[in-house]
Amino acid sequence: MVTNVPDPAEPSTADSAMSVVDAADDAATDDLVVRRTGRRLKFRAIIGIAVAALLTVLATTQLWWTINIPGKSIDVLGTDASPSLSALALAGLALAAALGIAGPVFRVILGVLQTLIGLTVVLAAFSSISRPKESSSTLITSATGVAGEKSLNAIVEAIQFTAWPWVAILGGLLALLTGVFILATFRRWPAASRKYSAVRVEDPSAPRDSVGDWDALSDGGDPTETSAERAESDEPDQPSR
């Protein structure tokens, strides 16, 4: 009578199953790491936009410089020196909100817009600093009744600057760098949340993965069901006759 002795070098069924389970666990861990990294990148981009916008808004509400003319001094705030900065900062805050729910295509558009917003803030603030008399001409004319570039230059005795214009430029630079950061990292961000999608299109033949199964469980569904089975379970029962 011949007895088949299993080859010790040949892996058993249990070992093969354990290898498959370990490979699945490793894949799930890798997917989780990738998703967490993407979320961190997205969070940093949104925080960068918000901080840049808040810095710009704060700077525009502060004193930028004081102009000394005969008999008085005129305080010039950021809102007077560069009125467009407040609108640009608010646009940045709105962009941060939109970025939280944007898909890959709109992320590119928003990244370009954020870069342009930062560049515009830097140019606007620097233009005001480089030409303080022209930027303050309306206030000087209101205080003295003097108009005209030559007349204004003649009555201005001195200008004392503060650090707040440079804070506005810092906010613009941060906004610009954040826009570049978005364009460089948006492909690694996770997909937009499903609750913002009105219709979910699923491919029944697509392979399952651990991330998709986890999302299905979070939604209260059964990840082992196909789309057709879920559609049948969602149909109301027909009344019996």
Secondary structure, DSSP 4 states (H G I P E B T S, - for coil): ---PPPPTTSPPHHHHHHHHHHHHHHHHHHHHHHHHHHHHHHHHHHHHHHHHHHHHHHHHTSEEEEEEETTEEEEEEHHHH-THHHHHHHHHHHHHHHHTT--HHHHHHHHHHHHHHHHHHHHHHHHHHH-HHHHTHHHHHHHH---SHHHHHHH--EEEE-SHHHHHHHHHHHHHHHHHHHHHHGGGSPPPPGGG-S-----TTSPP-HHHHHHHHHTT--TTS-HHHHHHHHSPPPPP-
